[in-house]
Structure formats: C-alpha cells, structure tokens
C-alpha cells in the first residue's frame, strides 16, 4: 500500500492508495478547512450532527477506515474519503 503526504496551506494531509484511488484522511482535511485546534473532535461532532439530521448511515457509504501513519509513528485506522465519491459531482 503506497502512502504519501500532501501539503495544503502549510498543513500535511495524509493519503494512501487504496483500490487504485487516493484516499485522504478526513481529520487532516477537516483540520485544514476548519482551522480547528482539535480537528478530531470537530469531525466527531460533525458526524454526530449529520447523523442526527439525516437519520441514517449515508455518511458511512463514502467513508472507509484505513491505516495511516499517526504522529506517534504507528499505523492507526482513520476515516478516509476519496475525491471521486465525495465530490459534489458524484453526489449529484
């Protein structure tokens, strides 16, 4: 499995090649886009809110848990999304 870092606005976004597509760490992307001091908590709260509003697990149809390198040097499962399934064009 190939993994790489992408830098956006001086922040690192972890990604990995999975099933011939690049999958990005949702927490890393949320951290860049929200400028949150705690992107993991921000993502947790956002998932909970989306679940309450939608009343279904639709969110998880586009999220895959993959092992990415964590800051402590260990590979840990994290929510990942690819650009194809999560793009506005893919959602209709």
C-alpha positions in Angstrom: 0.0 0.0 0.0 1.5 3.3 -1.1 1.2 6.3 1.2 2.1 9.9 0.7 1.7 13.3 2.4 0.2 16.2 0.6 0.8 19.7 1.8 -2.0 22.3 1.6 -1.7 25.7 3.3 1.4 24.5 5.1 -0.5 21.6 6.7 0.1 17.9 6.0 -2.7 15.8 4.7 -2.2 12.0 4.9 -3.3 9.9 2.0 -3.0 6.4 0.8 -3.5 4.5 -2.4 -6.4 2.0 -1.9 -8.1 0.1 -4.7 -6.3 2.2 -7.3 -7.6 5.5 -5.9 -6.1 8.1 -3.5 -7.9 8.2 -0.1 -7.3 11.2 2.2 -7.5 11.4 6.0 -10.8 13.2 6.7 -9.5 14.5 10.0 -6.5 16.1 8.2 -8.8 17.7 5.6 -11.2 19.0 8.3 -8.2 20.4 10.1 -7.2 22.4 7.1 -10.6 23.6 6.1 -11.9 24.4 9.6 -8.7 25.8 11.1 -9.9 23.9 14.2 -7.4 23.4 17.1 -9.0 19.9 17.6 -9.9 18.5 14.1 -10.6 15.1 15.5 -13.3 16.4 17.9 -14.6 18.7 15.1 -15.1 15.7 12.8 -16.7 13.7 15.6 -19.2 16.4 16.3 -19.9 17.0 12.6 -20.5 13.2 12.1 -22.9 13.2 15.0 -24.8 16.2 13.7 -25.0 14.8 10.2 -26.3 11.5 11.6 -29.0 13.3 13.6 -30.1 15.4 10.7 -30.1 12.6 8.1 -31.2 9.9 10.4 -29.2 7.2 8.5 -25.7 5.9 7.9 -25.5 7.5 4.5 -22.3 9.3 5.5 -20.5 6.0 6.0 -21.2 4.8 2.5 -18.4 7.2 1.4 -16.0 6.8 4.3 -13.6 4.0 4.7 -11.3 3.3 7.7 -7.8 2.8 6.6 -4.5 2.6 8.5 -2.4 5.7 8.1 0.8 6.7 9.9 -0.1 8.6 13.1 2.0 11.3 14.7 3.4 8.7 17.2 4.8 6.7 14.3 2.3 3.9 14.5 -0.2 3.0 11.8 -3.7 3.6 13.0 -7.2 3.3 11.5 -8.7 6.7 10.5 -11.7 7.8 8.5 -10.7 8.3 4.8 -12.5 9.6 1.7 -11.6 9.6 -1.9 -12.1 12.6 -4.1 -14.4 10.8 -6.6 -17.1 9.7 -4.2 -17.0 12.8 -2.1 -17.0 15.4 -4.8 -20.1 17.5 -5.5 -20.4 15.9 -9.0 -20.5 12.4 -7.5 -23.3 13.4 -5.1 -25.5 14.6 -8.0 
